[in-house]
Structures are given as C-alpha cells and as structure tokens.
Amino acid sequence: MGIGLKLCRSIIESHHGRLEARNLYNGTEILGCEFTFWLPLPSAAAATPHPDAAPTLVER
C-alpha cells in the first residue's frame, strides 16, 4: 500500500502529463483531497500511423 499515487504520477509524467493535488476545506477543517491530472493531446503527425507500422485489426 502507499505506492498508488506514486505509480499514477509516474504513468502520467511518462506521458508528459501533470498531476495536481489540493486540500478541500470547510472553513478551517480539511474535508479531503482532490486530484486532477492533465495529459497532452497528440499532434496530427503523431496520430498518423507510420507506413511501416503493423495494421490494426478491427473485429466486425
């Protein structure tokens, strides 16, 4: 236990994303925590498959 957030952060950062945490307050009392993450959208060039890439199988 205790490696969940570290693992999430590693995965998000390996995809060039960002993880943010903030405390949730009710006056001076901390009620909990909120986690937010951002991942960049791929560019059009990155979304286009390489000509030598293996074809994607689609079930019909």
N, CA, C and O atoms as a GROMACS GRO file, in nm:
protein
  240
    1MET      N    1   0.084  -0.118   0.000
    1MET     CA    2   0.000   0.000   0.000
    1MET      C    3   0.089   0.125   0.000
    1MET      O    4   0.206   0.119   0.037
    2GLY      N    5   0.031   0.236  -0.042
    2GLY     CA    6   0.104   0.361  -0.038
    2GLY      C    7   0.181   0.395  -0.164
    2GLY      O    8   0.239   0.503  -0.172
    3ILE      N    9   0.184   0.306  -0.262
    3ILE     CA   10   0.255   0.338  -0.386
    3ILE      C   11   0.159   0.378  -0.497
    3ILE      O   12   0.203   0.409  -0.608
    4GLY      N   13   0.030   0.378  -0.470
    4GLY     CA   14  -0.070   0.408  -0.572
    4GLY      C   15  -0.054   0.544  -0.637
    4GLY      O   16  -0.052   0.555  -0.760
    5LEU      N   17  -0.043   0.649  -0.556
    5LEU     CA   18  -0.027   0.784  -0.611
    5LEU      C   19   0.107   0.801  -0.680
    5LEU      O   20   0.116   0.868  -0.783
    6LYS      N   21   0.210   0.740  -0.625
    6LYS     CA   22   0.342   0.747  -0.688
    6LYS      C   23   0.339   0.679  -0.824
    6LYS      O   24   0.397   0.729  -0.920
    7LEU      N   25   0.272   0.567  -0.832
    7LEU     CA   26   0.259   0.495  -0.959
    7LEU      C   27   0.178   0.577  -1.059
    7LEU      O   28   0.216   0.587  -1.176
    8CYS      N   29   0.066   0.634  -1.014
    8CYS     CA   30  -0.015   0.719  -1.102
    8CYS      C   31   0.066   0.836  -1.153
    8CYS      O   32   0.062   0.868  -1.272
    9ARG      N   33   0.140   0.900  -1.064
    9ARG     CA   34   0.221   1.015  -1.106
    9ARG      C   35   0.326   0.974  -1.208
    9ARG      O   36   0.348   1.046  -1.306
   10SER      N   37   0.391   0.860  -1.187
   10SER     CA   38   0.492   0.812  -1.281
   10SER      C   39   0.432   0.787  -1.420
   10SER      O   40   0.492   0.823  -1.521
   11ILE      N   41   0.316   0.725  -1.424
   11ILE     CA   42   0.250   0.696  -1.552
   11ILE      C   43   0.211   0.825  -1.622
   11ILE      O   44   0.236   0.841  -1.741
   12ILE      N   45   0.150   0.917  -1.547
   12ILE     CA   46   0.107   1.045  -1.606
   12ILE      C   47   0.227   1.123  -1.657
   12ILE      O   48   0.223   1.176  -1.768
   13GLU      N   49   0.333   1.132  -1.578
   13GLU     CA   50   0.451   1.207  -1.621
   13GLU      C   51   0.523   1.140  -1.737
   13GLU      O   52   0.584   1.209  -1.819
   14SER      N   53   0.518   1.008  -1.746
   14SER     CA   54   0.582   0.940  -1.860
   14SER      C   55   0.509   0.972  -1.990
   14SER      O   56   0.566   0.956  -2.098
   15HIS      N   57   0.384   1.016  -1.980
   15HIS     CA   58   0.307   1.059  -2.098
   15HIS      C   59   0.307   1.212  -2.111
   15HIS      O   60   0.222   1.270  -2.179
   16HIS      N   61   0.404   1.276  -2.044
   16HIS     CA   62   0.422   1.422  -2.048
   16HIS      C   63   0.302   1.496  -1.991
   16HIS      O   64   0.269   1.606  -2.035
   17GLY      N   65   0.236   1.435  -1.894
   17GLY     CA   66   0.122   1.497  -1.827
   17GLY      C   67   0.162   1.556  -1.693
   17GLY      O   68   0.280   1.563  -1.658
   18ARG      N   69   0.060   1.599  -1.619
   18ARG     CA   70   0.083   1.664  -1.490
   18ARG      C   71  -0.025   1.620  -1.392
   18ARG      O   72  -0.142   1.610  -1.429
   19LEU      N   73   0.013   1.593  -1.269
   19LEU     CA   74  -0.078   1.554  -1.162
   19LEU      C   75  -0.075   1.663  -1.056
   19LEU      O   76   0.032   1.708  -1.016
   20GLU      N   77  -0.192   1.703  -1.010
   20GLU     CA   78  -0.201   1.808  -0.908
   20GLU      C   79  -0.294   1.761  -0.797
   20GLU      O   80  -0.394   1.695  -0.823
   21ALA      N   81  -0.259   1.795  -0.673
   21ALA     CA   82  -0.343   1.762  -0.557
   21ALA      C   83  -0.369   1.889  -0.478
   21ALA      O   84  -0.283   1.976  -0.467
   22ARG      N   85  -0.492   1.899  -0.423
   22ARG     CA   86  -0.524   2.014  -0.337
   22ARG      C   87  -0.618   1.968  -0.227
   22ARG      O   88  -0.701   1.879  -0.247
   23ASN      N   89  -0.604   2.031  -0.111
   23ASN     CA   90  -0.691   2.001   0.002
   23ASN      C   91  -0.828   2.066  -0.019
   23ASN      O   92  -0.838   2.174  -0.077
   24LEU      N   93  -0.932   2.000   0.030
   24LEU     CA   94  -1.067   2.055   0.026
   24LEU      C   95  -1.102   2.098   0.168
   24LEU      O   96  -1.094   2.017   0.261
   25TYR      N   97  -1.141   2.223   0.185
   25TYR     CA   98  -1.166   2.280   0.316
   25TYR      C   99  -1.314   2.312   0.338
   25TYR      O  100  -1.388   2.341   0.243
   26ASN      N  101  -1.356   2.308   0.464
   26ASN     CA  102  -1.483   2.362   0.510
   26ASN      C  103  -1.445   2.455   0.625
   26ASN      O  104  -1.434   2.413   0.740
   27GLY      N  105  -1.425   2.581   0.591
   27GLY     CA  106  -1.370   2.674   0.690
   27GLY      C  107  -1.224   2.641   0.711
   27GLY      O  108  -1.144   2.647   0.618
   28THR      N  109  -1.189   2.606   0.835
   28THR     CA  110  -1.050   2.569   0.865
   28THR      C  111  -1.031   2.418   0.870
   28THR      O  112  -0.919   2.370   0.886
   29GLU      N  113  -1.140   2.342   0.857
   29GLU     CA  114  -1.134   2.196   0.864
   29GLU      C  115  -1.107   2.136   0.726
   29GLU      O  116  -1.174   2.172   0.628
   30ILE      N  117  -1.010   2.047   0.719
   30ILE     CA  118  -0.980   1.977   0.593
   30ILE      C  119  -1.077   1.860   0.579
   30ILE      O  120  -1.083   1.773   0.665
   31LEU      N  121  -1.154   1.860   0.469
   31LEU     CA  122  -1.252   1.754   0.445
   31LEU      C  123  -1.197   1.640   0.362
   31LEU      O  124  -1.244   1.527   0.372
   32GLY      N  125  -1.099   1.669   0.279
   32GLY     CA  126  -1.045   1.566   0.192
   32GLY      C  127  -0.946   1.626   0.095
   32GLY      O  128  -0.889   1.732   0.119
   33CYS      N  129  -0.927   1.556  -0.015
   33CYS     CA  130  -0.828   1.597  -0.113
   33CYS      C  131  -0.886   1.573  -0.252
   33CYS      O  132  -0.963   1.480  -0.274
   34GLU      N  133  -0.847   1.660  -0.345
   34GLU     CA  134  -0.891   1.646  -0.485
   34GLU      C  135  -0.767   1.630  -0.571
   34GLU      O  136  -0.670   1.706  -0.558
   35PHE      N  137  -0.769   1.529  -0.660
   35PHE     CA  138  -0.658   1.505  -0.751
   35PHE      C  139  -0.706   1.533  -0.893
   35PHE      O  140  -0.814   1.490  -0.932
   36THR      N  141  -0.623   1.604  -0.968
   36THR     CA  142  -0.654   1.638  -1.107
   36THR      C  143  -0.530   1.605  -1.190
   36THR      O  144  -0.417   1.624  -1.145
   37PHE      N  145  -0.554   1.555  -1.311
   37PHE     CA  146  -0.439   1.533  -1.399
   37PHE      C  147  -0.470   1.582  -1.539
   37PHE      O  148  -0.586   1.584  -1.582
   38TRP      N  149  -0.365   1.621  -1.610
   38TRP     CA  150  -0.374   1.667  -1.748
   38TRP      C  151  -0.282   1.582  -1.832
   38TRP      O  152  -0.170   1.548  -1.791
   39LEU      N  153  -0.329   1.547  -1.951
   39LEU     CA  154  -0.247   1.477  -2.049
   39LEU      C  155  -0.252   1.557  -2.178
   39LEU      O  156  -0.359   1.605  -2.216
   40PRO      N  157  -0.139   1.573  -2.247
   40PRO     CA  158  -0.140   1.649  -2.371
   40PRO      C  159  -0.209   1.571  -2.482
   40PRO      O  160  -0.202   1.448  -2.486
   41LEU      N  161  -0.274   1.642  -2.572
   41LEU     CA  162  -0.333   1.581  -2.690
   41LEU      C  163  -0.223   1.552  -2.790
   41LEU      O  164  -0.130   1.632  -2.805
   42PRO      N  165  -0.231   1.439  -2.860
   42PRO     CA  166  -0.129   1.412  -2.961
   42PRO      C  167  -0.144   1.507  -3.079
   42PRO      O  168  -0.255   1.549  -3.112
   43SER      N  169  -0.033   1.540  -3.140
   43SER     CA  170  -0.039   1.625  -3.260
   43SER      C  171  -0.092   1.543  -3.376
   43SER      O  172  -0.097   1.420  -3.368
   44ALA      N  173  -0.130   1.608  -3.484
   44ALA     CA  174  -0.182   1.538  -3.602
   44ALA      C  175  -0.077   1.444  -3.658
   44ALA      O  176  -0.110   1.334  -3.704
   45ALA      N  177   0.050   1.485  -3.656
   45ALA     CA  178   0.157   1.399  -3.708
   45ALA      C  179   0.174   1.274  -3.622
   45ALA      O  180   0.199   1.166  -3.675
   46ALA      N  181   0.162   1.288  -3.492
   46ALA     CA  182   0.177   1.173  -3.402
   46ALA      C  183   0.058   1.079  -3.413
   46ALA      O  184   0.072   0.959  -3.388
   47ALA      N  185  -0.059   1.131  -3.449
   47ALA     CA  186  -0.179   1.047  -3.459
   47ALA      C  187  -0.182   0.967  -3.588
   47ALA      O  188  -0.255   0.869  -3.598
   48THR      N  189  -0.104   1.008  -3.687
   48THR     CA  190  -0.100   0.937  -3.815
   48THR      C  191  -0.005   0.819  -3.802
   48THR      O  192   0.111   0.836  -3.763
   49PRO      N  193  -0.054   0.696  -3.833
   49PRO     CA  194   0.035   0.580  -3.818
   49PRO      C  195   0.150   0.584  -3.918
   49PRO      O  196   0.137   0.636  -4.029
   50HIS      N  197   0.261   0.530  -3.877
   50HIS     CA  198   0.380   0.522  -3.962
   50HIS      C  199   0.352   0.420  -4.073
   50HIS      O  200   0.285   0.320  -4.047
   51PRO      N  201   0.400   0.443  -4.195
   51PRO     CA  202   0.372   0.349  -4.306
   51PRO      C  203   0.421   0.208  -4.280
   51PRO      O  204   0.363   0.113  -4.333
   52ASP      N  205   0.526   0.192  -4.200
   52ASP     CA  206   0.579   0.058  -4.170
   52ASP      C  207   0.514  -0.008  -4.050
   52ASP      O  208   0.547  -0.122  -4.016
   53ALA      N  209   0.420   0.062  -3.986
   53ALA     CA  210   0.354   0.007  -3.867
   53ALA      C  211   0.262  -0.109  -3.907
   53ALA      O  212   0.206  -0.112  -4.016
   54ALA      N  213   0.250  -0.203  -3.815
   54ALA     CA  214   0.163  -0.318  -3.841
   54ALA      C  215   0.019  -0.271  -3.848
   54ALA      O  216  -0.021  -0.181  -3.774
   55PRO      N  217  -0.061  -0.330  -3.937
   55PRO     CA  218  -0.201  -0.288  -3.949
   55PRO      C  219  -0.280  -0.319  -3.822
   55PRO      O  220  -0.250  -0.416  -3.752
   56THR      N  221  -0.377  -0.238  -3.793
   56THR     CA  222  -0.465  -0.257  -3.677
   56THR      C  223  -0.578  -0.352  -3.715
   56THR      O  224  -0.643  -0.334  -3.818
   57LEU      N  225  -0.599  -0.451  -3.632
   57LEU     CA  226  -0.708  -0.546  -3.657
   57LEU      C  227  -0.838  -0.491  -3.601
   57LEU      O  228  -0.843  -0.443  -3.488
   58VAL      N  229  -0.944  -0.498  -3.682
   58VAL     CA  230  -1.075  -0.449  -3.639
   58VAL      C  231  -1.173  -0.564  -3.653
   58VAL      O  232  -1.186  -0.622  -3.761
   59GLU      N  233  -1.242  -0.597  -3.544
   59GLU     CA  234  -1.344  -0.702  -3.550
   59GLU      C  235  -1.473  -0.642  -3.599
   59GLU      O  236  -1.509  -0.531  -3.562
   60ARG      N  237  -1.544  -0.716  -3.683
   60ARG     CA  238  -1.673  -0.670  -3.735
   60ARG      C  239  -1.782  -0.767  -3.700
   60ARG      O  240  -1.898  -0.745  -3.735
   0.00000   0.00000   0.00000
